[in-house]
Amino acid sequence: MWDFVIQRYPVRTERNAHILAGVSMGGFAAYNLGIRHRNAFGIVIGIHPPLNLRWADVDSNPRAKFDPRRWGWRTGFDNEHEVLANYGGAFKVRMGHVVKPVFGGGDEALLNIAANNPLELVLSTKLHNGELSMFVGYGGRDEFNIDAQVDSFLYYAKFRGLGVAVAFEPDGRHDLATARKFFPAVVRWLAPQVAPYAPGRCDALCAPGR
């Protein structure tokens, strides 16, 4: 699809003119695709994004808050009834609702998650600082414990010298209300980066034949 559009339509080809953004699993996808295809995309934005699906502490507890001194790796995704998020008892999201439809079950799920996990993609694709402009917004009371996932991603990014812009709401949850709070920060961060590609600016794109 990307090659088809670029080859047939007058779309700017500069990678920093193209943004991948998403909320929750959409944020996961934005980071996954952005890290993999940074030849085409220069900016990624994730709100409530699960950036390290394999986070668990040394006691194999994926619900533990992030502590770099107790960093472990999740090695199993085969319990379909495991509760991933509990919205006050009124609604529960289970492993079978989210993980199995996307990644499969058992060993297949582990292999697929490891191959697509944003934190592990940073390592496997040898992401260097300046190759991808990254923004993340998340809350400290996320029902999916995504704050621990993001914290582990940010810790590893800092270790590798990667810059990541961050918006954090200590009492924020995995909901639309919290996501909306991040919008002004996203705009402030994004505006100067995309300003050079705003409509009305004429450069090589305006050349005859384009």
N, C-alpha and C positions, 0 to 999 in steps of 0.2 A: 504493500500500500504506500509506504513512504517513497520508494523509488518511483512508483507510478505517478504520484502527485508532483514530485519534484521535476520529473522529466516532461510533464505535460501541461503544467500550470505555472503562471508567473508568481511562484512562491519564493520568498527569500530563502537562500540556501545557507546563510550563516547559522551556525549551530546555536549561537546565543540569541537568535531571533525566535527560537523554538523552546517552549516550556512544557514540561510534564508535571502535572499537579494532580493530587488526589487526596481523598479523605479515607481514613481507616485502611481497608485493604486496597483502596485506590491509591493511597499514599505508598503502600508496599509496592504496588505495580509501578508507580512513578519512579521510585528509587531503583527498583529492579531493572526497568527498561533504560532509565537514564544512565546507570552505571555500565550496563552492557553496550549501549549504543551512544556513547558520548561523542562519536564522530558526527552524529546528527542532532543531538540535543545538548544544550549547554547549561540548562537550568532545571532543577527539580525542586518541587515543593511537596511536603507531606504533612498532613494534619492528622493527629492521632495515628501515625503510621507504625505498624509492627515491623521494626527495623532489625530485630534479632529474634526470629521465631524459635531459636534454639536456646534462648536464655533459660538457665536454671542455676541454682546455687550448688554448692558442693554436696548438699544433701539431696540433690535431684528434685528440688522444689521449684517449679516454674512460676509459682505465685510469690516467691520471695522478692523483696525489694533489692535493688542492685547494690552490691557491695563488692568492689574490686578484689578484696581480700578473700572473698568466698565465691569466686567465679567458677561455674561449672558449665557443662553443655547438656542440653536435653538430648536424650538418645532414644526416646520412645514416643510414638503418637498413635498407639493402637487401641487406646481406651475411648471408644466412641461416646461413652456416657460421661466422660470427664467434663465438669463444668468449667468453661473458659471465662464466662462473665455472668454475674448475678445482679440483675437490676432490681434490688430491693425485694427479692423473692417473687416479684410479679412475673418476671421473665428470665429464663436461663438460656444461655447460649452454650451448647455442648460441642465437643470435638466433632461428632458426627455431622453437625450442621455446617461446619466451616471447613475443617481440614480435609476430610475424606473426599468431598466433591471436587476439591481443587488439586490435592496432592496424592490422593489414594490413601491406602491404609497400610499399617504395619511397616515393614522394611522399605516398601515402595515410597511411603510417605516420608520417611527419614531421608532417603536418598534425594527425593525431589525437593524437599525443603532445604537441605544442605546445599543443593545446586542453585537454588533461587534466593536464598537468604541474603538480604542486602549486606549485612555485616560481612558474611563470608565472600560475597562478590567483591567487596573492597579489596580483599586479599587476593582472590583468584584472578582478578583482572588487573591487579597492580595499579589501582587508582592512585594518582599523585595529586598533590594540592594544586589547584588552579585548573584542573581538567574538567571539573564539574562544580557549578555553583549550587549549593545546597541550603535549603531552609526546612526547619522542622518546628512544628507547634504541638505541644502536648500538655496534658494535665497531670497533676500529682495524685489524683484519686481516680485514675482510669479504671473502669470496671474490668478491662481485659489485662490489667497490669502492664499496659504498654509503656508506662513511665519507666519501668525497669528495663524493658527492651531498648527504649530510646537512650536511657542513661548508659547502658552497656555499649551501644553504638557510638555515642558521643565520646565515651572514654577511649574506645579503640581508635576513633578518628583523631583524637588529640594525640594519642601515642604515635600515630603515623604522620602527624603534622598536617592533617586535613582541616580546613576551615569549614565550619557549619554554623549558619545563622540560626538562633534559637529563640523561640517565644514559649514561655512556660507559665502556666497558671497553677499555683500550688493546690488550690481546691478544685481545679478543673476536672471534669469527668469526660467520659467517652460519649459526648452528645453534641447536638447542633449548637446549643447555647455557648458552650466553651469554644467550639470551632469559630463561631462568629466573632469572638473576642480577638482572635488572631488576625482577622482580616486587615485591620489598619496596619499592623506590623508587616504583613505580607506585602501590602501595597508600597509602603515606605521602602522596604528592602528591594522590591522588584522594579519599581519605576525607573531609577537611574540606569538599571542594567538593560532595559528594553527601549529606553528613550532613543538611542541611535537608530532604531529600526521602526520608529513611528511612521504612520502614513504621512505622506507629504514630503518625506526626505527622499531625494532622487539621487541615485548613484548608478552603479553598474546595472541594477535591476531595470532602470529606465532606458537602457541602451536599445537601439533598434533591434527588432527581432525578439525582444523579451516581452 
